[in-house]
């Protein structure tokens, strides 16, 4: 009788264990694909960030800013008589 129970148990346990192994393998493959996708996405984001930093560097060159101010915005350098300096003493409004 106990041999029959053991045989039935093994008969049911082996397919269950095989099912668990296949299920675990499937989960592993899914996770591996997700990690690969995220690595690729991270790489693309880093490259995009590097391009943005390069663009900021190029756009913030003082000579370029001066050229845009003069040519595009019709600005000019202020003459010394046009410059007004405001000094605030500590403890007063804004100081």
Backbone torsions as a table, in degrees:
resi	resn	phi	psi	omega
1	UNK	NA	-46.0	-179.4
2	UNK	-68.2	-28.4	176.4
3	UNK	-67.7	-37.4	178.2
4	UNK	-65.7	-41.6	178.7
5	UNK	-65.0	-42.4	178.7
6	UNK	-64.2	-40.4	179.3
7	UNK	-65.8	-43.0	178.2
8	UNK	-64.1	-42.7	179.0
9	UNK	-60.2	-47.2	178.9
10	UNK	-65.1	-37.4	179.6
11	UNK	-62.9	-37.2	178.6
12	UNK	-83.7	-31.5	-175.8
13	UNK	-72.6	-39.3	-176.8
14	UNK	-61.9	-50.3	177.6
15	UNK	-63.1	-35.1	178.8
16	UNK	-64.1	-43.5	178.3
17	UNK	-64.8	-40.4	176.9
18	UNK	-63.9	-41.1	177.0
19	UNK	-60.8	-44.6	178.7
20	UNK	-62.2	-38.8	179.3
21	UNK	-65.0	-43.3	178.8
22	UNK	-66.2	-42.3	179.4
23	UNK	-62.1	-43.9	179.3
24	UNK	-64.8	-39.6	178.0
25	UNK	-63.7	-40.7	177.7
26	UNK	-63.8	-43.8	177.1
27	UNK	-62.1	-41.8	179.7
28	UNK	-61.7	-44.4	179.8
29	UNK	-64.2	-41.8	177.9
30	UNK	-61.6	-45.8	179.3
31	UNK	-65.2	-39.4	179.0
32	UNK	-62.8	-42.0	177.0
33	UNK	-64.6	-40.3	178.9
34	UNK	-64.1	-42.6	178.5
35	UNK	-64.2	-41.8	178.3
36	UNK	-61.8	-43.6	178.9
37	UNK	-62.7	-42.8	-179.7
38	UNK	-67.7	-37.6	176.2
39	UNK	-61.7	-43.2	178.7
40	UNK	-64.1	-43.6	179.0
41	UNK	-62.3	-42.1	179.0
42	UNK	-63.0	-42.5	178.8
43	UNK	-60.7	-44.0	178.6
44	UNK	-63.6	-39.8	179.5
45	UNK	-66.2	-41.2	178.4
46	UNK	-63.3	-43.4	177.9
47	UNK	-62.6	-42.4	178.4
48	UNK	-62.3	-41.8	179.0
49	UNK	-62.7	-41.4	177.5
50	UNK	-62.4	-40.7	178.1
51	UNK	-64.4	-40.3	178.7
52	UNK	-64.8	-41.2	178.3
53	UNK	-62.9	-41.4	177.6
54	UNK	-62.8	-41.9	179.5
55	UNK	-63.9	-41.6	178.2
56	UNK	-62.0	-42.7	179.7
57	UNK	-60.5	-45.3	-179.5
58	UNK	-66.4	-43.7	-176.3
59	UNK	-71.3	-21.4	-176.4
60	UNK	-97.4	10.9	176.7
61	UNK	-66.9	127.2	-176.6
62	UNK	-54.7	-38.4	179.9
63	UNK	-63.0	-39.4	179.2
64	UNK	-67.0	-42.3	179.3
65	UNK	-62.4	-42.6	179.1
66	UNK	-63.8	-41.6	179.7
67	UNK	-62.2	-45.0	178.9
68	UNK	-63.3	-41.8	-179.5
69	UNK	-62.6	-43.3	-177.1
70	UNK	-76.0	-49.1	-172.5
71	UNK	-81.3	-43.8	-174.0
72	UNK	-90.6	-35.5	-174.5
73	UNK	-105.1	2.0	179.8
74	UNK	52.7	41.7	177.6
75	UNK	-96.4	166.0	176.1
76	UNK	-144.5	166.0	176.8
77	UNK	-73.7	139.9	-179.5
78	UNK	-74.5	142.8	173.7
79	UNK	-76.4	157.4	-176.2
80	UNK	-60.5	-31.1	179.3
81	UNK	-72.4	-18.2	-178.9
82	UNK	-89.3	-8.4	-176.6
83	UNK	-89.3	128.1	178.6
84	UNK	-116.6	126.1	180.0
85	UNK	-103.4	135.3	179.0
86	UNK	-118.7	125.9	177.9
87	UNK	-115.9	136.9	179.8
88	UNK	-110.3	135.4	177.5
89	UNK	-88.8	146.7	-178.3
90	UNK	-62.9	133.9	179.3
91	UNK	96.2	-15.5	177.3
92	UNK	-89.1	177.1	-178.9
93	UNK	-55.7	122.8	179.0
94	UNK	82.9	-5.3	-174.7
95	UNK	-102.1	NA	NA
